[in-house]
Amino acid sequence: MAPLRLRIEGRTFRDTRNREVTLRGINVAGDSKYPTSPELPSNIPDHFYDGDNVSFIGRPFSIDEAHEHFSRLKRYGYTLIRYIFTWEAIEHAGPGKYDEDWIQHTIQVLRLVKGYGFYVLIDPHQDVWSRFMGGSGAPMWTVYAAGLNPRAFPATQAAWVQNTYSDPARYPKMIWSTNYTRFACQMIFTMFFAGKDFVPKAIIDGKNIQDYLQDSFVGACRHLAQRIKEAGDLENDVVIGWESMNEPNRGLVGYQDISVIPSEQKLQKGPSPTAWQAMLLGSGRSCEMDTWDFGGLGPYKSGSILVDPKGEMAWLPADYDDSRYGWKRDPGWKLGECIWAQHGLWDSSSDTLLKQDYFAKDPESGREIDYEYFTNKWFMNYYRKHRAAITSVRSDAIMFCQPPVLEIPPSIKGTKDDDPNMVFAPHFYDGVTLMMKKWNRYWNVDVFGILRGKYLSPAFAIKIGETAIRNCLRDQLSAIRKEGIDYMGNHPCVFTEIGIPFDMDDKYAYKTGDYSSQSSAMDANHFALEGSGANGYTLWVYTVQNNHEWGDMWNGEDLSIVSLDDKPLPLSPSPDTTDWKSPITSTVPVDRSSPAFSESRSDSNSPVSPRNLKQTLSTPSLTSQRSDTSAELGSHPGYRAAEAYVRPSPIATVGNVASYGFDLKNCIFTLALKCDEAPTEDAPTEVFLPEYHFPRNNTQVEVSSGKWTISVDDADGGMIQRLRWWHGKGKQSLTVRGVKRRQGTSLGQEEAPGYLEQLWQSGCAVM
């Protein structure tokens, strides 16, 4: 078995030349959440419930379009792709009916990825379980398997689904995420993770619903892994790892009293039922409940509302034909009745709650359950099953373990689960910016600190001023990373989701071309990532069909770094007269007798020129197809704050990275490292330098020792500009200065007085 192209050594990633690899990645693609045939973004109601007869062939994009997208992402400096697929994509037709045509499309796309040198992390993605519950992920038949009727969700408010909302354009922003604490999600996640303990009567084909769902999901992932292995040319060079499950949720497990909102439930928006009220609604009863909105200081109660399903139930009717999918439901599981009433939790004849603490204790041990207990028992049981399935195909596969979001990680340090091939894969979003869709330069909140009891009062968690906000984001990410080490052991940490909304301030940027708020927010998030000590990240998200009208075409989200209504960042902001055949090199004298210098010389090979590009990897013109967005929202295309996310980064570092970061305002990149052995000629330290910030004729480089070159080439597939540095042993430092520029401007506005003069300065100063 050939060794993995990327391996783990303690808390770092290493390449085949033993250099530390920093993973700079992107999620590809947001469009993968919904099918191509029929084309069903979340604002389209037509054919929504025909969930068996769909196809995801063409996701994340067609073979013909793939080259354009991968070329763009390569030029933006990304090295890792978190490849999004959903369970629905592979097994939509029914249990065990895999879409082999979709699998072959996926293999074709991955083969194209190989030509660009990306690492690929496979992400079995879900949000609030399924499209039919307002999110993405599981096929429709899983909802029926759980005994639920998705057509009744609107009336019972079991889930808020944009496809079935009365006016999809007015679907409340970010309300989809509250589905985690609504009836349908609470039911099915409880069944998925802990059905054997809390829903023992839920039996299908002789299995408890927990095993039935888990085995089906894990089996689909294993089937895809097997097909990738059988492809023969992807497992080592392209696919380097598998994630466990995107954003798992406990359902009702650990609720101490289902008649009240748990104190740890920080997100509330719209009608907000207790779990008990949700059960009543699910059984067709009317309920009066509080309504909530989200303000500057978080959720606040805005009133109350009576919700009346008028007898419609979220459970399947008693006469539902289970033969549709070929399974046999146990007679002890009666359709047409609430499964919780069947377990004695409440009396459906009098609507009396009998066991409000039904989910409070572990039925097996009697111990009280909190989220940490759930993670260590039920999540880890699932994770072990998922890991076993993937490693049965590839024994040394890298497993990206993602525990429940912002919860305490599993306590596995020093246990048999402390797998040396495991990566801690948390998510983080600046909640204030995400929910308010506004970059507040004046204050923000240390949410993670509040969750961990860092402050006597939440008032002390408020951070004032943009510098304090940026530092707060960095400190939160650093604390999450360190918590992973404390609980899970010495493993790399990769934030597999982090991002910002682009439709801030009521889409002000789309109307004016002023992306300064987006640029500031994006830069603050990257500042936090670079300063956190994490080993990498995958930014959320790249969405092919994003436009200013509907955003990412999913639940009103608009986090894509590209849009049909904006322009890609140009490769270079000014003409570059430097001879393409000659890389820029350092001219400082080198003391070869110094013990701190390892003798090396610049690569004698000429960098790739327009005349010798490989035909199969020639970079296309990076242009966008325009959408039919209205003139108000589409007449001011901009670079979509690309200057903040197209930024320099270490690619491969000899020794260990001590710190690195990019000062966007002043266009200064710094890198500090420590190494016991100096670089060899064929394996120097390499840094991605985007031409937009660092035009080759206007870049200053300072090094503590050694020699460097800057060249544009396709050494690992796809043309990028990189700095190669042959330094000495010990502690070393690098500083690169590029072109300072205004942030967040629209097309044409960046050429303010004095700006072009700055860009046209010639010569590359060496210090």
C-alpha positions in Angstrom: 0.0 0.0 0.0 1.5 3.3 -1.1 2.0 5.9 1.7 -0.4 8.8 2.0 0.7 12.0 0.2 -0.1 13.8 3.4 0.7 12.3 6.8 0.2 13.3 10.4 3.2 13.7 12.7 1.9 14.6 16.2 0.1 17.9 15.8 1.3 18.7 12.3 0.8 17.6 8.7 3.9 16.6 6.8 4.4 16.1 3.0 6.6 13.4 1.5 9.6 15.6 2.0 8.9 16.0 5.7 7.9 19.6 5.4 5.1 21.0 7.6 2.0 21.5 5.4 -0.4 24.4 6.2 -3.8 23.6 4.7 -5.6 26.6 3.2 -8.9 25.4 1.9 -12.4 26.0 0.6 -15.7 24.1 0.7 -16.8 23.0 -2.7 -19.6 23.6 -3.4 -22.7 25.0 -1.8 -24.7 23.9 -4.8 -24.1 20.3 -3.7 -26.9 20.6 -1.1 -29.7 20.4 -3.7 -30.2 18.3 -6.8 -29.5 19.1 -10.4 -32.5 17.2 -11.8 -34.9 18.7 -11.2 -33.0 21.8 -10.3 -34.3 22.5 -6.8 -32.7 25.3 -4.8 -34.5 26.0 -1.6 -36.7 28.8 -3.0 -38.4 26.5 -5.5 -41.5 24.6 -4.4 -42.1 22.6 -7.6 -41.6 18.8 -7.3 -40.2 19.3 -3.8 -41.8 16.1 -2.3 -40.7 13.9 -5.2 -37.6 13.1 -3.3 -37.0 9.6 -4.7 -36.7 10.8 -8.3 -33.8 13.3 -8.2 -30.3 13.4 -9.4 -27.2 15.1 -8.2 -25.1 14.4 -11.3 -23.4 17.7 -12.1 -22.5 18.6 -8.5 -20.4 20.4 -7.5 -20.3 21.3 -11.2 -20.2 19.6 -14.6 -17.0 18.1 -16.0 -16.9 20.8 -18.7 -17.0 23.6 -16.1 -14.7 21.9 -13.6 -11.5 23.2 -15.1 -12.5 26.9 -14.8 -13.4 26.5 -11.1 -10.4 24.5 -10.1 -8.1 26.9 -12.0 -9.6 29.8 -10.2 -9.3 28.2 -6.8 -5.7 27.3 -7.5 -4.8 30.8 -8.4 -6.5 32.0 -5.2 -3.9 29.9 -3.4 -6.1 27.1 -2.0 -4.5 23.7 -1.4 -7.4 21.8 0.3 -10.9 21.1 -1.0 -13.6 20.0 1.5 -15.6 18.1 -1.1 -19.3 18.3 -0.2 -21.7 15.5 -0.9 -24.9 14.5 0.7 -26.3 11.1 1.7 -29.3 12.0 -0.6 -27.0 12.3 -3.6 -25.8 8.7 -3.3 -28.9 6.9 -2.0 -32.0 9.0 -2.8 -34.0 6.2 -4.5 -34.3 4.0 -1.4 -32.3 2.0 1.1 -29.3 0.3 -0.5 -30.1 1.8 -4.0 -26.9 3.6 -4.8 -26.7 6.1 -7.7 -23.7 4.6 -9.5 -23.9 7.3 -12.2 -23.4 10.0 -9.6 -20.5 8.1 -8.1 -18.8 7.9 -11.5 -19.4 11.7 -12.0 -17.7 12.2 -8.6 -14.8 10.1 -9.6 -14.4 12.0 -12.8 -14.4 15.3 -10.9 -11.8 14.0 -8.4 -9.6 12.9 -11.3 -9.6 16.5 -12.6 -8.8 17.7 -9.1 -5.6 15.6 -9.2 -4.3 17.7 -12.1 -4.3 20.7 -9.8 -2.5 19.2 -6.9 -5.3 19.8 -4.3 -5.7 17.7 -1.2 -9.3 16.5 -0.9 -11.3 16.0 2.3 -14.6 14.1 1.7 -17.4 15.7 3.7 -20.7 13.8 4.1 -22.7 17.0 4.6 -25.9 17.6 6.5 -27.8 20.6 7.9 -30.8 19.9 10.2 -30.8 16.4 8.8 -32.4 16.8 5.3 -33.8 19.1 2.6 -37.2 18.0 3.7 -36.6 19.4 7.1 -35.3 22.7 5.9 -31.6 21.8 5.4 -29.6 19.2 3.4 -28.2 15.7 3.8 -30.4 12.6 4.3 -32.7 11.3 1.6 -36.5 11.6 2.0 -37.0 7.9 2.7 -35.2 8.4 6.1 -37.9 10.8 7.2 -40.5 8.2 6.4 -38.5 5.5 8.1 -38.6 7.6 11.2 -42.4 7.6 11.0 -42.7 11.3 10.0 -44.8 12.9 7.3 -42.8 15.8 5.7 -46.0 17.1 4.0 -47.4 18.0 7.4 -44.3 19.9 8.6 -45.6 23.4 7.5 -48.9 23.1 9.4 -47.3 21.6 12.5 -44.2 23.8 12.3 -42.2 20.6 12.8 -39.7 22.3 10.5 -39.4 25.7 8.7 -38.7 24.9 5.1 -38.1 27.6 2.6 -39.3 25.5 -0.4 -42.8 25.3 1.3 -42.8 28.7 2.9 -45.7 31.0 1.7 -43.3 33.5 0.2 -39.8 32.1 -0.2 -38.3 35.6 -0.7 -39.5 36.6 2.8 -38.2 33.4 4.5 -36.8 34.8 7.8 -33.0 35.0 7.6 -31.2 32.2 9.5 -34.4 30.7 10.9 -33.4 27.5 9.2 -30.9 26.8 11.9 -33.6 26.9 14.6 -34.9 23.6 13.0 -32.4 21.8 15.2 -34.7 22.6 18.2 -38.0 22.0 16.4 -40.0 18.8 16.3 -38.7 16.9 13.2 -35.0 17.4 14.0 -35.5 16.6 17.6 -37.2 13.4 16.8 -34.9 12.1 14.1 -31.5 13.0 15.7 -32.7 11.4 19.0 -33.5 8.2 16.9 -30.2 8.3 15.0 -27.9 8.6 18.0 -29.8 7.1 20.9 -32.8 5.2 19.5 -32.0 2.0 21.3 -32.1 3.8 24.6 -35.0 6.2 24.2 -37.1 4.7 21.3 -36.8 0.9 21.8 -40.2 0.3 20.0 -39.0 1.9 16.8 -37.9 -1.3 14.9 -37.5 -1.7 11.1 -36.4 -4.9 9.5 -35.5 -6.3 12.9 -33.2 -3.3 13.7 -33.8 -0.4 16.1 -34.2 2.8 14.1 -30.8 3.9 15.5 -28.9 1.0 13.9 -31.1 1.1 10.8 -30.3 4.8 10.1 -26.6 4.7 11.2 -25.9 1.5 9.3 -27.5 3.0 6.1 -25.6 6.2 6.4 -22.3 4.7 7.2 -22.8 2.0 4.6 -23.3 4.7 1.9 -20.1 6.5 2.9 -18.2 3.2 2.9 -19.7 2.4 -0.6 -18.3 5.7 -1.9 -15.0 5.1 -0.3 -14.8 1.6 -1.9 -15.6 3.0 -5.3 -12.9 5.7 -4.9 -10.4 2.9 -3.9 -11.4 0.9 -7.0 -10.8 3.9 -9.2 -7.1 3.1 -8.6 -5.6 6.6 -8.9 -7.3 8.8 -6.3 -6.8 7.3 -2.8 -3.3 8.5 -2.2 -2.8 11.5 -4.5 -6.2 13.2 -4.1 -8.4 12.0 -1.3 -6.5 12.3 1.9 -9.2 12.2 4.5 -12.9 11.7 5.5 -15.0 13.7 7.9 -17.3 12.0 10.3 -20.6 14.0 9.9 -21.2 17.7 9.5 -22.5 19.4 12.6 -24.1 16.5 14.5 -26.8 17.3 17.0 -28.1 15.5 20.1 -31.8 15.8 19.4 -33.6 15.6 22.8 -30.9 13.5 24.5 -30.1 15.3 27.8 -33.1 17.6 28.0 -33.8 17.8 31.8 -37.3 19.1 31.4 -39.0 19.1 28.0 -41.7 21.5 29.2 -39.2 24.4 29.3 -36.6 25.8 26.9 -33.2 24.5 28.0 -30.9 27.3 29.4 -28.1 26.2 27.1 -30.3 26.8 24.0 -28.9 30.1 23.0 -30.5 30.5 19.6 -34.2 31.3 19.3 -36.0 32.9 16.5 -39.6 33.0 15.4 -42.2 30.9 17.2 -40.2 29.0 19.7 -41.9 25.9 21.2 -40.7 23.9 24.1 -40.1 20.2 23.2 -43.4 19.4 24.9 -45.2 22.0 22.8 -43.5 20.7 19.7 -44.8 17.2 20.5 -48.3 18.5 20.9 -48.1 20.4 17.6 -46.8 17.3 15.9 -49.9 15.5 17.1 -52.2 18.1 15.6 -52.9 20.1 18.9 -52.9 23.9 19.0 -50.4 25.7 21.2 -49.7 29.2 22.3 -45.9 29.9 22.5 -43.4 32.7 22.7 -42.0 34.3 19.6 -38.4 35.5 19.5 -36.2 37.7 17.4 -32.5 38.3 17.3 -31.1 41.7 18.2 -27.7 43.2 18.8 -27.3 41.5 22.2 -28.7 38.2 21.1 -32.2 36.6 21.1 -35.1 38.5 22.8 -38.7 37.6 23.4 -40.9 39.6 21.0 -44.4 38.4 21.8 -46.5 35.2 21.6 -48.5 33.4 18.9 -51.2 30.7 18.7 -50.2 27.9 16.3 -53.0 25.6 15.3 -52.3 22.6 13.0 -56.1 21.9 12.9 -55.6 18.3 13.6 -53.0 17.6 11.0 -50.2 15.4 12.4 -46.5 15.3 11.6 -46.6 11.5 12.1 -47.4 9.2 9.2 -51.0 8.1 9.0 -52.0 4.7 10.2 -52.7 3.5 6.7 -49.3 4.6 5.3 -48.0 1.9 2.9 -44.5 0.9 4.2 -44.0 -1.4 1.2 -43.0 1.7 -0.8 -39.3 1.2 0.3 -39.4 -2.5 1.0 -38.9 -2.4 4.7 -41.0 -4.1 7.4 -41.9 -2.0 10.4 -42.4 -3.9 13.7 -46.1 -4.2 14.8 -45.1 -2.6 18.1 -44.5 0.7 16.3 -47.9 2.0 15.6 -48.2 4.6 12.8 -50.8 7.4 13.2 -49.7 7.9 16.8 -46.9 9.8 18.5 -44.0 7.5 19.2 -43.4 9.3 22.5 -46.9 8.6 23.7 -46.3 5.0 22.8 -43.3 5.1 25.2 -45.4 6.6 28.1 -43.9 10.0 27.9 -47.4 11.6 27.6 -51.0 10.6 27.6 -52.5 11.4 24.2 -56.1 10.9 25.5 -55.8 13.8 28.0 -52.8 15.6 26.6 -51.0 15.2 29.9 -47.2 15.3 30.2 -46.2 12.3 32.3 -42.4 12.2 32.1 -40.9 15.6 31.5 -37.5 14.3 32.5 -37.7 11.3 30.1 -34.5 12.3 28.3 -32.6 13.5 31.4 -30.9 10.3 32.4 -29.1 7.4 30.7 -31.6 4.5 30.8 -28.6 2.1 30.9 -26.6 3.7 33.7 -29.0 6.0 35.4 -26.5 8.9 35.1 -27.7 12.4 34.4 -27.0 13.5 30.9 -25.5 16.7 29.7 -24.1 17.5 26.3 -20.6 16.4 27.3 -22.1 13.0 28.4 -24.0 12.7 25.1 -20.8 13.4 23.1 -18.7 10.9 25.0 -21.3 8.1 24.8 -23.6 8.4 21.8 -21.6 10.6 19.5 -18.5 8.5 20.0 -20.4 5.3 19.5 -21.4 6.6 16.1 -18.0 8.0 15.3 -16.4 4.6 16.0 -18.8 2.9 13.6 -18.1 5.6 10.9 -14.3 5.3 11.4 -14.4 1.5 11.2 -16.3 1.7 7.9 -13.8 4.0 6.2 -10.7 2.4 7.6 -12.0 -1.0 6.4 -11.4 0.4 3.0 -8.3 2.4 3.7 -6.6 1.4 6.9 -4.5 4.5 7.2 -7.1 7.0 6.1 -7.0 10.4 8.0 -10.2 10.8 9.9 -11.5 14.3 10.6 -13.5 14.1 13.8 -16.2 16.8 14.1 -17.9 16.8 17.5 -21.1 18.8 18.1 -20.5 22.5 17.3 -19.0 24.5 20.1 -19.6 21.7 22.6 -16.8 20.2 24.7 -15.0 17.6 22.6 -15.0 13.9 23.6 -12.6 13.0 26.4 -10.5 10.4 24.5 -7.0 11.6 25.2 -4.8 8.6 26.1 -7.5 6.1 25.2 -7.7 3.7 22.2 -9.7 6.3 20.4 -6.7 8.7 20.6 -5.9 7.7 17.0 -2.7 9.2 15.6 -4.4 9.6 12.2 -7.2 11.7 13.6 -7.8 15.5 13.1 -9.9 17.7 15.3 -12.3 19.4 12.8 -14.3 22.1 14.6 -16.5 24.9 13.1 -16.7 28.5 14.0 -18.7 31.5 12.9 -18.8 35.0 14.3 -22.4 34.6 15.5 -23.2 38.3 15.8 -22.1 39.0 12.2 -23.8 35.9 10.9 -27.2 36.4 12.5 -27.3 40.2 12.2 -25.8 40.2 8.7 -23.7 43.2 9.7 -20.1 43.8 10.5 -20.1 45.8 13.7 -16.8 47.6 14.0 -17.7 48.9 17.4 -18.4 45.8 19.6 -18.7 42.0 19.5 -19.1 39.2 22.0 -16.8 36.4 23.2 -19.4 33.7 22.7 -17.1 30.8 23.3 -15.9 32.4 26.5 -19.5 32.7 27.7 -20.2 29.1 26.8 -17.2 28.0 28.9 -18.1 30.1 31.9 -15.2 32.5 31.5 -17.1 35.5 32.7 -19.1 36.3 35.9 -21.5 38.1 33.7 -22.1 38.1 29.9 -21.6 41.9 30.0 -17.9 41.3 30.6 -17.7 39.3 27.3 -18.4 42.4 25.2 -15.4 43.6 23.3 -15.2 47.2 22.3 -13.3 48.4 19.1 -12.2 46.7 16.0 -8.8 45.7 17.4 -10.4 44.1 20.4 -12.9 42.3 18.2 -10.2 40.9 15.9 -8.2 39.7 19.0 -11.4 38.2 20.5 -12.0 36.2 17.3 -8.4 35.0 17.4 -8.6 34.1 21.0 -11.8 32.1 20.6 -10.3 30.0 17.8 -7.1 29.5 19.8 -9.2 28.4 22.8 -11.1 25.9 20.7 -7.9 24.5 19.3 -6.4 24.1 22.7 -9.5 22.5 24.1 -9.2 19.9 21.4 -5.7 19.0 22.5 -6.8 18.9 26.2 -9.7 16.5 25.5 -8.8 14.6 22.4 -5.0 14.5 22.4 -2.1 15.9 20.3 -3.7 16.1 16.9 -3.8 18.7 14.1 -6.7 21.1 14.2 -8.5 22.2 11.0 -11.5 24.5 11.1 -13.5 22.9 8.4 -16.1 25.8 8.3 -15.7 29.5 8.9 -17.0 32.3 6.8 -19.0 35.6 6.6 -22.3 36.7 5.0 -21.9 38.9 2.0 -25.4 40.3 2.0 -24.7 42.6 4.9 -26.6 45.8 5.7 -29.6 44.9 3.5 -27.3 44.1 0.5 -25.8 47.5 0.6 -22.7 46.3 -1.3 -24.8 45.0 -4.1 -26.4 48.4 -4.6 -23.2 50.4 -4.3 -20.2 48.3 -5.0 -18.8 49.1 -1.5 -17.6 45.8 0.0 -15.6 47.4 2.8 -17.6 45.8 5.5 -17.2 42.4 3.9 -13.5 42.9 3.5 -13.1 43.9 7.1 -15.1 41.0 8.4 -13.3 38.5 6.1 -9.9 39.9 7.1 -10.8 39.7 10.8 -11.7 36.0 10.4 -8.4 35.2 8.6 -6.5 37.2 11.1 -8.1 34.9 13.8 -7.2 31.8 11.8 -3.6 32.8 11.2 -3.1 33.7 14.9 -4.9 30.7 16.4 -2.2 28.1 15.8 -4.5 25.9 13.8 -3.1 23.7 11.0 -5.5 24.9 8.4 -9.1 25.7 7.5 -11.7 25.3 4.8 -13.6 28.6 4.2 -17.3 28.4 3.8 -18.1 28.5 0.8 -17.7 28.3 -3.0 -21.2 28.3 -4.7 -21.2 28.2 -8.4 -24.7 29.6 -8.9 -24.6 32.4 -6.2 -26.3 35.6 -7.3 -27.2 38.9 -5.6 -30.9 38.1 -5.6 -30.9 34.6 -3.9 -27.4 34.3 -2.5 -26.3 30.7 -2.2 -29.7 29.4 -3.4 -30.2 27.8 0.0 -32.2 29.2 2.8 -31.3 32.8 2.2 -27.6 32.2 3.0 -25.1 34.2 1.1 -21.6 33.2 2.1 -20.0 32.3 -1.2 -16.7 33.9 -2.1 -17.8 34.1 -5.8 -21.0 35.2 -7.4 -22.4 35.4 -10.9 -23.1 39.0 -10.3 -19.5 39.9 -9.2 -16.1 39.7 -10.9 -13.2 37.4 -10.0 -10.2 39.1 -8.6 -7.7 39.7 -11.5 -4.5 37.8 -11.3 -2.5 41.0 -11.2 -3.5 44.6 -10.6 -1.1 46.1 -13.0 1.0 45.3 -16.1 4.0 43.2 -15.2 7.0 43.7 -17.5 9.2 41.2 -15.7 10.6 38.6 -18.0 8.5 35.4 -17.5 11.6 33.3 -18.3 13.6 34.6 -15.3 12.4 34.2 -11.7 13.1 37.0 -9.4 15.9 36.0 -7.0 17.7 37.3 -4.0 21.0 39.1 -4.6 22.2 39.3 -1.0 25.7 37.8 -0.6 25.7 34.4 1.1 28.2 33.2 3.6 28.5 29.6 2.7 30.9 28.9 5.6 28.3 30.0 8.1 26.9 27.0 10.2 23.4 28.6 9.8 23.5 28.2 6.0 22.8 25.1 4.0 24.3 25.5 0.6 21.6 25.6 -2.1 21.0 27.5 -5.3 18.0 28.6 -7.3 16.2 26.2 -9.5 17.8 26.3 -12.9 14.6 25.4 -14.7 12.8 28.3 -16.3 9.3 29.0 -14.9 6.5 28.1 -17.1 5.7 30.7 -19.8 2.6 31.3 -21.8 4.2 29.3 -24.6 4.9 26.1 -22.7 1.9 25.7 -20.5 0.5 22.2 -20.5 -2.5 22.2 -22.8 -4.5 20.2 -20.4 -4.0 22.6 -17.5 -4.0 26.0 -19.3 -5.6 28.5 -17.1 -8.8 29.8 -18.7 -10.0 33.4 -18.6 -11.6 33.8 -15.2 -14.8 35.4 -16.1 -18.3 35.1 -14.6 -21.6 34.4 -16.3 -24.1 37.1 -15.3 -27.4 36.1 -13.7 -30.8 37.7 -14.2 -30.5 39.7 -11.0 -32.4 43.0 -10.9 -30.6 46.2 -11.9 -30.7 47.5 -8.3 -28.8 44.5 -7.0 -26.6 43.7 -10.0 -25.4 47.0 -11.5 -22.4 47.4 -9.2 -20.2 44.3 -9.5 -17.2 44.2 -7.3 -14.4 41.9 -6.3 -16.5 40.5 -3.4 -13.8 41.4 -0.8 -11.5 39.0 -2.6 -8.5 41.0 -1.5 -9.2 39.7 2.1 -9.4 36.0 1.3 -6.8 35.8 -1.5 -3.9 36.1 0.8 -0.4 34.8 1.3 0.2 31.6 3.3 2.8 29.0 3.9 2.5 26.0 1.6 5.3 23.7 2.9 7.7 24.7 5.7 11.0 23.1 6.5 10.9 22.5 10.2 7.9 23.9 12.1 5.8 27.0 11.7 6.2 29.2 14.7 3.8 31.9 13.5 2.6 33.6 10.3 0.1 36.3 9.3 -0.9 38.8 6.7 -1.4 42.5 7.5 -3.9 43.4 4.8 -4.0 47.1 5.5 -0.2 47.4 5.0 0.2 44.4 2.7 2.9 42.8 4.8 3.3 39.0 5.2 5.4 37.6 8.0 6.5 34.0 8.7 8.6 32.7 11.6 9.8 29.1 11.7 12.3 26.9 13.5 14.1 24.0 12.0 16.8 21.5 13.0 18.0 20.9 9.4 18.3 23.5 6.7 16.4 23.0 3.4 17.8 20.8 0.7 17.9 22.1 -2.9 14.8 20.3 -4.0 12.7 20.9 -0.9 12.8 24.6 0.3 10.2 26.4 2.4 7.5 27.5 0.0 5.0 30.4 0.4 2.0 31.3 -1.8 2.2 34.9 -2.8 -0.9 36.2 -4.7 0.1 38.3 -7.6 -2.7 40.7 -6.8 -1.0 41.8 -3.6 2.6 41.0 -4.6 3.2 41.9 -8.2 6.6 40.6 -9.1 8.0 44.0 -10.0 6.9 45.7 -6.8 7.7 43.3 -3.9 10.2 43.6 -1.1 11.6 40.6 0.7 13.5 40.4 4.0 15.0 37.1 5.2 17.0 36.2 8.2 19.3 34.0 6.2 19.7 32.2 2.9 18.4 32.7 -0.6 14.9 33.0 -2.2 13.2 33.1 -5.5 9.8 34.3 -6.7 8.3 32.6 -9.7 5.0 31.7 -11.4 4.9 28.0 -12.2 2.7 24.9 -12.0 5.1 22.8 -10.0 2.2 20.9 -8.3 -0.5 21.5 -10.9 -2.1 24.9 -11.7 -0.3 28.2 -12.1 0.5 30.1 -8.9 3.1 32.5 -7.8 5.3 31.2 -5.0 8.3 32.2 -3.0 10.9 29.5 -2.4 13.3 30.1 0.5 16.5 28.2 1.2 17.3 29.3 4.8 19.6 28.2 7.6 19.0 26.1 10.7 17.4 27.4 13.9 15.0 30.2 14.2 14.3 32.0 10.9 12.1 34.8 9.8 10.6 36.1 6.5 8.9 39.4 5.7 7.4 40.2 2.4 6.0 43.6 1.5 3.6 44.1 -1.4 1.3 46.9 -2.7 -0.9 48.7 -0.2 -4.4 49.3 -1.6 -7.9 50.4 -0.7 -10.2 47.6 0.5 -13.7 46.7 -0.7 -14.0 48.9 -3.7 -16.2 48.2 -6.8 -14.9 47.8 -10.3 -13.3 51.0 -11.6 -13.3 52.7 -8.2 -10.0 51.2 -7.1 -8.1 53.5 -9.4 -8.2 56.5 -7.1 -5.7 59.4 -7.5 -2.2 58.1 -6.6 -3.2 54.5 -6.7 -2.0 53.7 -10.2 1.2 55.6 -9.6 1.8 53.3 -6.6 1.1 50.2 -8.7 3.4 51.3 -11.5 6.5 51.6 -9.3 9.1 49.4 -10.8 11.9 47.2 -9.4 12.0 44.7 -6.7 13.9 45.9 -3.6 15.9 43.4 -1.6 16.8 43.9 2.0 
